[in-house]
Amino acid sequence: MTGPAVLLMLLTILIVWGGLAASTTALVLRGKREAAAARAHQRKEEEPQA
């Protein structure tokens, strides 16, 4: 393979794996955020009404 072809291949691999890492991180953070919101909502519902 030529130099430019190898460079393009490596760039493409980095973009794909970077996107995978970014989307996985976003999903984990979203899950934690939603879990915290659900706990806060549950605590609010458990408070006695004044």
KOLRODO-952068 format. One line per field, with one value per atom (N, C-alpha, C): y, z, x; atom name; residue number from 1. Coordinates in Angstrom, 1 decimal. Layout:
BEGIN
v: [Y_...]
w: [Z_...]
u: [X_...]
atom: [CA_...]
nr: [NUM_...]
***
This chain:
BEGIN
v: [-1.2_0.0_1.2_2.3_3.5_4.3_5.2_6.0_6.8_7.5_8.1_7.2_6.0_5.0_4.6_4.3_3.9_5.0_6.2_7.4_7.5_7.4_7.5_6.4_5.2_4.0_4.3_4.7_5.0_6.1_7.1_8.2_7.7_6.9_6.3_5.4_4.6_3.8_4.6_5.7_6.6_7.3_7.7_8.3_7.3_6.1_5.1_4.7_4.4_4.0_5.2_6.4_7.6_7.8_7.6_7.7_6.6_5.4_4.4_4.7_5.2_5.6_6.8_7.8_8.9_8.5_7.6_7.2_6.4_5.5_4.7_5.6_6.5_7.4_8.2_8.7_9.5_8.6_7.3_6.5_6.2_6.0_5.8_7.0_8.2_9.4_9.7_9.4_9.6_8.7_7.4_6.5_7.0_7.4_7.9_9.2_10.1_11.3_10.9_10.0_9.6_8.8_8.0_7.3_8.4_9.4_10.4_11.2_11.5_12.2_11.3_10.0_9.2_9.1_9.0_8.9_10.2_11.4_12.7_12.8_12.3_12.3_11.4_10.3_9.3_9.9_10.6_11.2_12.3_13.1_14.2_13.6_12.5_11.9_11.3_10.9_10.3_11.4_12.6_13.7_13.9_14.1_14.3_15.6_15.6_16.8_17.7_19.0_20.0_20.7]
w: [0.0_0.0_0.0_-0.6_-0.7_0.7_0.9_2.1_2.3_1.3_1.5_1.8_1.3_1.5_3.0_3.5_4.9_5.8_5.5_6.3_6.4_5.2_5.2_6.0_5.9_6.6_8.1_8.5_10.0_10.5_9.7_10.0_10.1_9.2_9.3_10.5_10.8_12.0_13.3_13.3_14.5_14.6_13.5_13.5_14.0_13.5_13.8_15.3_15.8_17.2_18.1_17.7_18.5_18.6_17.6_17.6_18.5_18.5_19.4_20.8_21.1_22.5_22.9_22.1_22.4_22.7_21.8_22.0_23.2_23.5_24.7_26.0_26.0_27.1_27.3_26.2_26.3_26.8_26.4_26.9_28.4_28.9_30.3_31.1_30.7_31.4_31.4_30.3_30.2_31.2_31.3_32.2_33.7_34.0_35.4_35.6_34.7_34.9_35.0_34.2_34.3_35.7_36.1_37.4_38.5_38.5_39.5_39.5_38.4_38.3_38.8_38.5_39.0_40.5_41.1_42.6_43.2_42.6_43.1_43.0_41.9_41.7_42.8_43.0_44.0_45.4_45.7_47.0_47.2_46.1_46.2_46.4_45.8_46.0_47.4_48.0_49.4_50.5_50.2_51.2_51.6_52.9_53.3_52.8_52.4_51.8_53.0_52.9_53.9_53.6]
u: [0.8_0.0_0.9_0.4_1.1_1.0_1.9_1.9_0.6_0.1_-1.2_-2.4_-2.3_-3.4_-3.3_-2.1_-2.0_-2.4_-2.0_-2.4_-3.9_-4.6_-6.0_-6.7_-6.1_-6.7_-6.5_-5.4_-5.2_-6.1_-6.3_-7.2_-8.6_-9.0_-10.4_-10.6_-9.6_-9.6_-9.8_-9.0_-9.1_-10.5_-11.0_-12.3_-13.4_-13.4_-14.4_-14.2_-13.0_-12.8_-13.1_-12.8_-13.1_-14.5_-15.3_-16.7_-17.4_-16.8_-17.3_-17.1_-15.9_-15.5_-16.4_-16.6_-17.5_-18.9_-19.4_-20.8_-21.0_-20.1_-20.1_-20.1_-19.2_-19.1_-20.4_-20.9_-22.2_-23.3_-23.4_-24.4_-24.3_-23.0_-22.8_-23.2_-22.7_-23.0_-24.6_-25.2_-26.7_-27.4_-26.9_-27.5_-27.4_-26.2_-25.9_-26.8_-26.9_-27.7_-29.2_-29.7_-31.1_-31.4_-30.4_-30.6_-30.6_-29.8_-29.8_-31.1_-31.6_-32.8_-34.0_-34.0_-35.0_-35.0_-33.8_-33.7_-34.2_-33.8_-34.3_-35.8_-36.4_-37.8_-38.5_-37.9_-38.5_-38.4_-37.3_-37.2_-38.2_-38.4_-39.4_-40.8_-41.1_-42.4_-42.6_-41.5_-41.6_-41.7_-41.4_-41.5_-42.9_-43.2_-44.6_-45.1_-46.3_-46.9_-47.3_-47.0_-47.3_-48.5]
atom: [N_CA_C_N_CA_C_N_CA_C_N_CA_C_N_CA_C_N_CA_C_N_CA_C_N_CA_C_N_CA_C_N_CA_C_N_CA_C_N_CA_C_N_CA_C_N_CA_C_N_CA_C_N_CA_C_N_CA_C_N_CA_C_N_CA_C_N_CA_C_N_CA_C_N_CA_C_N_CA_C_N_CA_C_N_CA_C_N_CA_C_N_CA_C_N_CA_C_N_CA_C_N_CA_C_N_CA_C_N_CA_C_N_CA_C_N_CA_C_N_CA_C_N_CA_C_N_CA_C_N_CA_C_N_CA_C_N_CA_C_N_CA_C_N_CA_C_N_CA_C_N_CA_C_N_CA_C_N_CA_C_N_CA_C_N_CA_C_N_CA_C_N_CA_C]
nr: [1_1_1_2_2_2_3_3_3_4_4_4_5_5_5_6_6_6_7_7_7_8_8_8_9_9_9_10_10_10_11_11_11_12_12_12_13_13_13_14_14_14_15_15_15_16_16_16_17_17_17_18_18_18_19_19_19_20_20_20_21_21_21_22_22_22_23_23_23_24_24_24_25_25_25_26_26_26_27_27_27_28_28_28_29_29_29_30_30_30_31_31_31_32_32_32_33_33_33_34_34_34_35_35_35_36_36_36_37_37_37_38_38_38_39_39_39_40_40_40_41_41_41_42_42_42_43_43_43_44_44_44_45_45_45_46_46_46_47_47_47_48_48_48_49_49_49_50_50_50]
***
